[in-house]
């Protein structure tokens, strides 16, 4: 099991990195290993130290 550190991003938020290999498997990286475009993720707190991430295809404005 890989462990990722929670890091401070700014005064109001923290983040966790997603390994590049996982992004590649999901098809989110181009041939150079860079993100192909902007991607959005819905993060939901499930409880007891557990969160769920879900990639969102379209954002309603």
C-alpha positions as CSV (number, residue, x, y, z in Angstrom):
1,X,0.0,0.0,0.0
2,X,1.5,3.3,-1.1
3,X,1.2,6.2,1.4
4,X,0.9,9.8,0.4
5,X,1.5,12.8,2.6
6,X,-1.1,15.4,3.2
7,X,0.4,18.8,2.3
8,X,-0.5,22.4,2.9
9,X,-1.4,24.1,-0.4
10,X,-2.3,27.5,0.9
11,X,-3.9,29.1,4.0
12,X,-7.2,27.5,3.4
13,X,-6.5,24.1,1.8
14,X,-4.5,20.9,1.8
15,X,-3.9,18.3,-0.8
16,X,-2.7,14.8,-1.5
17,X,-0.8,13.9,-4.6
18,X,-2.0,11.3,-7.0
19,X,0.8,9.1,-8.4
20,X,1.6,9.7,-12.1
21,X,1.2,5.9,-12.9
22,X,-2.3,6.0,-11.6
23,X,-3.1,9.1,-13.8
24,X,-1.6,7.3,-16.8
25,X,-3.7,4.2,-16.2
26,X,-6.8,6.4,-16.1
27,X,-5.8,7.9,-19.5
28,X,-5.3,11.5,-18.1
29,X,-1.7,12.0,-19.3
30,X,-0.3,12.5,-22.8
31,X,2.7,10.7,-24.3
32,X,5.1,13.1,-22.5
33,X,3.5,12.3,-19.1
34,X,1.8,15.7,-18.8
35,X,-1.9,16.3,-18.1
36,X,-3.8,16.5,-21.4
37,X,-6.3,19.1,-20.2
38,X,-7.9,20.4,-17.1
39,X,-9.6,17.7,-15.0
40,X,-11.9,18.1,-12.0
41,X,-12.5,15.7,-9.1
42,X,-15.3,15.6,-6.6
43,X,-14.0,14.8,-3.2
44,X,-16.4,13.4,-0.6
45,X,-15.8,12.6,3.0
46,X,-17.1,9.2,3.7
47,X,-16.2,9.0,7.4
48,X,-13.7,7.6,9.8
49,X,-10.6,8.8,7.9
50,X,-12.0,7.8,4.5
51,X,-12.6,10.0,1.4
52,X,-13.8,9.1,-2.1
53,X,-12.5,10.8,-5.2
54,X,-14.6,10.8,-8.4
55,X,-13.5,12.4,-11.7
56,X,-16.2,14.7,-13.1
57,X,-16.6,14.8,-16.8
58,X,-18.5,18.1,-17.0
59,X,-19.1,20.9,-14.6
60,X,-22.4,22.6,-14.6
61,X,-22.2,26.4,-14.2
